[in-house]
Amino acid sequence: MPETVTSGAPSRLVLASKSAARASLLRGAGVEFEIDAARIDEAAIRRSLRAEGGDAAAAALAPADRKALEVCRRHPGAQIGRAHA
């Protein structure tokens, strides 16, 4: 289920993922949103966490958090949807 990171008063929903499945679910639910996929290297983030001894949960959540933070900076005042494990 998506979580949100809010920067200011929520006014619109921005999906920080290129996931066609997530977009389809939101459209099917009648939710208005825009897509602004974050440009991060998820594999590099996971490798770095594993090298530092991070567990599987951290490796799954860190890329989603980074996506939300990146997109949040580009959309002040929006709710940023991101998937989590």
Secondary structure as UniProt FT lines:
FT   STRAND          3..6
FT   STRAND          13..15
FT   HELIX           20..28
FT   TURN            29..30
FT   STRAND          34..35
FT   HELIX           42..51
FT   TURN            52..53
FT   HELIX           56..74
FT   TURN            76..77
FT   STRAND          79..82
//
